[in-house]
């Protein structure tokens, strides 16, 4: 027997017909949310764009490389600007960037639409690419050290930017930061579907629902970005 007093509060129990009626009522709101997201995406496609110097220099595996070459011949580019803490070991690196950037894995579907995805790390290449390799990521990785201002223009942290190539000319078409980059992390969407949600203190949850100190214990566990533990053969508990 489980002592219910040791468990957090839970949703009320009802019969399946009543439960389904509640789900159906919520589905109306969910569909409206989806349609509004479609409308916002349509507005995003109609934004103007700003030109970026195609010769802006990054550093890749072969040394200096122009922004134009990062497209890998494709028409569009999505770049995530990964923060970097100089002279810090792996456990001291950004748990938020590790969380977001580490969930973008299968790139072939973007490639099928003529889009390249790349990480633009704010740290030096040789140092930061070792972090990528530790994490087991295989996304294209570049250092933007020295070109941050040209590309970021004072924006960030957690900057996600989209670019369009027209011949040898490059244009930035959209950017977002903060919660705008949640699209990179399906974990949040899955958590939002559960009874307890993200379990973060800012959420509107019923009394007695488990809530944590923001999302720190999701992103960082045992003093490290959470995803590092599976690479180190431990749980971090």
Secondary structure, DSSP 8 states (H G I E B T S, - for coil): ---GGGS--------HHHHHHHHHHHHHHHHHHHHHHHHHHHHHHT---EEE-TT-EEEETTEEEEHHHHTTT-SEEEEEEE---TT--GGGS-HHHHHHHTT----HHHHTTTEEEEEEESS-HHHHHHHHHHHT--SEEEE-TT-HHHHHTT--SSEEEEEEEETTEEEEEEEE-GGGGGGG-HHHHHHHTSTTTT-BTTS---TT---BSTTHHHHEETTEETTHHHHHT----
